[in-house]
Amino acid sequence: MILKHPLKDQRKDFWKMIWNAQSEIIVGLYADENLDSDVYDYWPLENEILHCGDFTVKLIDEHFESEYVHRDCLIQSTEVRELSH
């Protein structure tokens, strides 16, 4: 799934959409220099569990490359699913 970076008040809806679409991959495209104050991390940080309504999201691995970051996460509601971001 390719999406625009969600706003803070859209985080719960974002993860619900990911769950309902049964997405396994999220691709976010943006340049750091174009980020503004409405942009924030909508994925969990290291050693953090993100609670979004009926969903919990946990970061299980993160790799920093020169042009991108690859993250593996677990999203849980009625079952547990793995996804890449």
N, C-alpha and C positions, 0 to 999 in steps of 0.2 A: 504494500500500500504506500503510495506517495501522497504526502499531505503537507499543507502549510503548518508552520509551527503554531500550536494552539496557544491561546491566551490563558492566563492563570485560572480564570473562572470557567474555562472549558475543559479542564483536565479530566474531570469525572466523565463527561460526555466523550472525550477522546478515547479513553480506555474502554468505555462501553462499546464504541464503534469498532475498535480493534477486536474486541471479544466477539461481537456479533458477526463480523466479517470473517472470523476464524483466520485472521492474518497471521502469517508466520514471519514476515519481514516488513519492517518499517524503514522507509528511506526518507530522511529529512534533508532538504537542500537549502542551505543558507550560508551567507558569508559572515564571519564574526564582526567585521566592520560595519555591517548593516543592522546589527541587533540594537533594539531600543529597550526602554525600561519595562515594556509590557512583556518582554520575552524572559522566560525562566526555564529551569530544568523541569520538564514534565515526566522524566524518567527518574527512577530512584538513584541516589548516589551510593557509593560504596558503603556497605554495612548498614544500609537503610532499607526499611520496608515502606513502600508508598501505599497509603490507604486512600482509595478513591471510590466511595460509595460501596457497591457490592464487590469490588475488586481489590486485590492486593497485588503489588508488583514488586519484584525483588531483582536486583542486579546480581548476576552470577559470574560475569566475566566482562572485562573491558580492555580493549587494545587501542592504543593511540598510535596512529600513523601520521605521516607528514601532511596528508591532505584530508584525512577523515578519521573518525572514531567509530569503532565497531563494538557494540554492546550485545551481550546475550542476557536475556531477562526471563523470569518466570512470571506469568500472570495467572492468578488463581481466583476462581469464583466457585462454581459447582464442581470443577475439576482443575487440574494444573496443566498449563500449556507453556511451551517454550517458544520464544520469538527472538529474532535478531533485529537490531536497530543500528 
